[in-house]
């Protein structure tokens, strides 16, 4: 199996590193800038809950057009880069290529299908706290890791790959529910951590009422779209919030702090816009979105 990791950040880098570390699969990294140069020269260092290891991909490139067709393409870029990255991969996608976007947000499979309507499009989400610390260095905090994924068809080889790579994963027919269950947490947390400039554990302790309000707004939208989120999922998200790693920040918060482009539209704006489209109100999310994007 040939695997392309398009976006070697906290998600793609960690997953790619585990595949390289535990299997003999051919893995190619698609990266850019100093991060790419460091990987090419020194490999990718992963600091996983304090333990360090270094892996070297078969190749690390800025453009994969000459790398041929892949069996599996895992996309781990920021949501605002998805369409451009997909367009650059036309030479790497064959009729049997499985494409798995693992991005923050919802409905990214629609973007893939729009460009590659005859491809094997998977859906997925990942529970992980990780980020690029320095060029060539990925840091993962805590022991949490769970990859949920699914799609129409048989994908036994991909399941075997994840198992061999010692990646905790769940292949499910209810992947839309899993994606929204994660989105429920990360959308609300991204909003409040960025708005108050506080870590996730501080938000959970000091702004629990607003956290619940955002959970309710997102759940109402999911239900309107026939995704069966319930009060039980809200309770689970609240429990998750009470157990986050001390001092951990959301990726959107980190990007805003660094003055970088953020995923505010996919994480917050999507809730506001879809709610309006379907006749719902999301006043708190709309307030936060307007103030952060203003």
VENHU-V697111 format. One record per residue. SS is DSSP state (H for helix, E for strand, C for the rest). PHI is phi in whole degrees, 0 to 359 (* if undefined). NEAR is the number of other ideal C-beta (glycine too) atoms within 12 Angstrom. Layout:
ss | phi | near
SS | PHI | NEAR
SS | PHI | NEAR
This chain:
ss | phi | near
C | * | 30
E | 254 | 30
E | 237 | 43
E | 250 | 48
E | 259 | 47
E | 265 | 48
C | 110 | 41
C | 260 | 47
C | 265 | 45
C | 297 | 40
C | 273 | 41
H | 299 | 46
H | 296 | 49
H | 293 | 45
H | 296 | 50
H | 300 | 47
H | 296 | 44
H | 294 | 38
H | 295 | 40
H | 295 | 36
H | 296 | 28
H | 251 | 20
C | 225 | 25
C | 257 | 15
C | 294 | 32
E | 283 | 23
E | 239 | 42
E | 247 | 41
E | 260 | 43
E | 251 | 39
C | 217 | 36
C | 205 | 27
H | 63 | 16
H | 295 | 17
H | 300 | 31
H | 296 | 28
H | 299 | 19
H | 293 | 27
H | 297 | 42
H | 298 | 25
H | 271 | 16
H | 237 | 20
C | 90 | 29
E | 256 | 45
E | 269 | 30
E | 241 | 37
E | 253 | 25
E | 253 | 30
C | 53 | 19
C | 97 | 12
E | 266 | 13
E | 248 | 19
E | 207 | 22
E | 235 | 23
E | 235 | 33
C | 236 | 23
C | 290 | 35
C | 302 | 28
E | 208 | 28
E | 230 | 36
E | 225 | 28
C | 267 | 24
C | 223 | 22
C | 263 | 35
C | 299 | 18
C | 261 | 13
C | 265 | 29
C | 81 | 21
C | 273 | 26
C | 250 | 35
C | 280 | 28
E | 219 | 43
E | 242 | 47
E | 259 | 49
E | 255 | 50
C | 235 | 42
C | 277 | 37
C | 291 | 36
H | 301 | 39
H | 288 | 25
H | 261 | 28
H | 303 | 33
H | 297 | 23
H | 294 | 19
H | 295 | 37
H | 301 | 35
H | 297 | 20
H | 284 | 28
C | 258 | 37
H | 302 | 20
H | 283 | 18
H | 257 | 34
C | 248 | 35
C | 253 | 22
C | 294 | 13
C | 254 | 21
C | 286 | 34
E | 265 | 41
E | 245 | 45
E | 239 | 45
E | 281 | 47
C | 237 | 48
C | 244 | 43
C | 292 | 44
C | 115 | 37
C | 230 | 41
C | 62 | 29
H | 290 | 39
H | 298 | 35
H | 294 | 20
H | 294 | 30
H | 296 | 35
H | 294 | 21
H | 297 | 17
H | 273 | 25
C | 229 | 27
C | 297 | 15
C | 255 | 15
C | 275 | 32
E | 269 | 30
E | 264 | 33
E | 259 | 37
E | 239 | 40
E | 194 | 43
E | 207 | 39
E | 229 | 40
E | 261 | 35
C | 194 | 39
C | 244 | 36
E | 204 | 37
E | 197 | 34
E | 282 | 37
E | 279 | 22
E | 216 | 16
C | 308 | 25
C | 82 | 32
E | 229 | 30
E | 251 | 42
E | 246 | 30
E | 247 | 35
C | 258 | 27
C | 75 | 23
C | 260 | 17
C | 289 | 23
C | 203 | 28
E | 206 | 27
E | 253 | 40
E | 253 | 33
E | 205 | 38
E | 182 | 30
C | 177 | 28
C | 274 | 15
C | 128 | 16
C | 260 | 15
C | 227 | 31
H | 298 | 13
H | 293 | 22
H | 290 | 37
H | 300 | 25
H | 297 | 19
H | 299 | 35
H | 297 | 36
H | 294 | 20
H | 296 | 21
C | 279 | 31
C | 60 | 20
C | 261 | 35
C | 295 | 21
E | 219 | 34
E | 223 | 26
E | 271 | 30
C | 216 | 23
C | 281 | 16
C | 260 | 19
H | 292 | 33
H | 299 | 29
H | 297 | 29
H | 296 | 33
H | 296 | 38
H | 289 | 39
H | 296 | 35
H | 290 | 42
H | 301 | 43
H | 309 | 44
H | 284 | 43
H | 288 | 43
H | 294 | 48
H | 295 | 45
H | 293 | 43
H | 299 | 44
H | 298 | 48
H | 284 | 43
H | 295 | 42
H | 286 | 34
H | 291 | 31
H | 264 | 26
C | 58 | 19
C | 229 | 26
C | 289 | 28
H | 297 | 39
H | 292 | 28
H | 292 | 24
H | 299 | 36
H | 299 | 32
H | 276 | 19
H | 260 | 18
C | 225 | 27
H | 295 | 22
H | 295 | 16
H | 291 | 27
H | 299 | 41
H | 298 | 24
H | 297 | 26
H | 293 | 44
H | 302 | 43
H | 293 | 32
H | 296 | 36
H | 290 | 43
H | 296 | 38
H | 299 | 30
H | 294 | 34
H | 302 | 37
H | 297 | 23
H | 297 | 23
C | 266 | 25
C | 68 | 12
C | 262 | 27
C | 279 | 18
C | 288 | 35
C | 225 | 20
H | 300 | 17
H | 298 | 16
H | 290 | 28
H | 296 | 30
H | 298 | 20
H | 295 | 21
H | 294 | 37
H | 295 | 29
H | 295 | 17
H | 297 | 29
H | 297 | 35
C | 282 | 19
C | 243 | 20
C | 293 | 31
C | 297 | 24
C | 302 | 16
C | 85 | 16
C | 289 | 30
C | 246 | 31
C | 281 | 40
H | 296 | 38
H | 295 | 41
H | 300 | 34
H | 298 | 29
H | 296 | 28
H | 295 | 27
H | 298 | 18
C | 271 | 14
C | 72 | 8
C | 268 | 18
C | 297 | 18
C | 239 | 31
C | 265 | 38
H | 300 | 36
H | 289 | 26
H | 282 | 35
H | 268 | 44
H | 249 | 46
H | 300 | 31
H | 297 | 37
H | 294 | 45
H | 297 | 33
H | 289 | 22
H | 292 | 32
H | 297 | 31
H | 298 | 20
H | 300 | 15
C | 256 | 19
C | 75 | 11
C | 251 | 24
C | 245 | 20
C | 224 | 36
H | 298 | 20
H | 290 | 31
H | 297 | 42
H | 295 | 27
H | 299 | 23
H | 294 | 36
H | 300 | 36
H | 296 | 18
H | 287 | 17
H | 285 | 29
H | 265 | 24
C | 282 | 10
